[in-house]
Amino acid sequence: MNYSIGDEKLERIDLDKIKSKLSDDDERKLTTDMRDLFGRLLPTKPVGENRHKLVQKLEKLFNDEWPGHDIRVHLFGSSGNLLCSDDSDGADTFLFSCTQYRNIANTALVDICITTEWTELEGVCMIAELLARRECYSAP
């Protein structure tokens, strides 16, 4: 990505014309607007529940397939810190239902981290093969 804005020098701005502080009215308006935006973007309860179900289903799937390795699944990134919205890292359309084919290229994605002491699982192709075999995943 090119960040160049051209070869022209930027216009000089008189620093005295820049506000050092918002007026009380401007600050109230900005605060109200930001709270409203935050409320609209905050993931809804069903999306949060779907994320939790996804983590549980993945853990069960992995531990059923490879018992005795204490495999854990964790949300991270915007999925874990709730700095996502319903239509970003939603999990609302990507519930791991292995009874039905899902193509994740056309669904919402969730950031997950898989932890285990079992170093063989570092070969992530094992995970892709398991998901493909269970018809949970198709590579885009």
N, C-alpha and C positions, 0 to 999 in steps of 0.2 A: 504494500500500500504506500503510495506516495503522499508524503505530508507537506510537500512544497506548496507554498501559496504564491509562487511567482518570484520574480526578481525585483519587484517594486518594494521600496521601503514602506514600512507601516506608517500610518499617519500618527504624528505626535499628538498626544492628548495632554491637556493641561491637568496636572494632578490635583489642582485646587477644585476642579469640576467633578471629581470623583467623590462620591459619598463615602465617608469613613464609617458611617453607621446608618442603619435604616431608621426611619421615623417610627414611632410607636404604632401608628396605623399600618404602615407598610409591613412591619414585623408581624403584627397580628394577622394581616391578610396572607402573608407568606406562610406563617405557621398553620393557619387554617387550610390553605391549599395543600400543603405538604401532608398534613394529617389525613385529609380527604383522599389524596393519592395513595398514601400508605394503606389506608383502609380498603381501597379498591383493589390494590395489588396483592394484599396479604392472601396467601392460599386459603381456600375455604376448608371447612372441616372435612367434607367428603374427600377432597384431594389429599389432605393429611392422612386420613384413614387409609386411602389407597396406597400411599407410600409405605405406610406401616405394614399393610398386607403384602405388598411386593417384597419387602425385606424378609418377612416371615416365610413366604412361599419359596423364595430363593434359598434361604437357609435350610429349609426342609428338603428341598430338591437336592442340594449339594450334599447334605449329611446323609440322606437316604442312599445316594449314589456312592458316596465315599465315607462310610461310617468309621467312627473312631478317630477322626481328624479334627474335631471341634472347629468346624468351619463357621465363621461368623460373617454376616453381611451388615454393612453400616452405610448410612447416607452421609454424603459429604458435599462440600461446595454449597451452591445455592439450594440444593435439595435438603441439605442438613441444617443450614442456618436460617432457613425460611426467607432468604432474599430472592425468592423466585415468585412467580405468579402461577395461577391455574393453567395458563396456556404456555408456560415456558417449560420448566422441568416437571411437568404436572403429574405424571403417573396416572392421570385420570383415564387415559385410553389404553394404557399399557399395564393392565393387570395380568400377571402371569397365569393365564388359564391354559394349561397344557392339554386341554381337551380340544382346543381349537387353534388353528394356525394363526399366528400373528406375524406380521412383517413390521419390525420396529422402524423401518425407514419411513413409515407413514404414521407413526404415533409419537406421542410425547416421550421424552427420555428422562431418565433419572440418574443422577450421579451416585454410583455405589462404589464401595471399597470392600474387598473380600479379604478377611484375615484368617490365617491358620499357621500353625507351626509346620505343616506338611509342605515341604518345599517342592514336591512334584506338581503342585497346583500352579506353580509359577509358569508352567506351560499352558498359557491361556487357551490354546487350541482345544484342550480337554473340555473346557467350559463351553466353548462354541459347539463342539461335537455333541456334548450332552444336551444343550438347548435345541440343537437341530434334530437330534434323535427324538426328543420329547415333543417336537413340532411347536416349540415355543419361540423360535427365532429363525429368521432367514437373513443371511447377509444381504445388505443392499446392493 
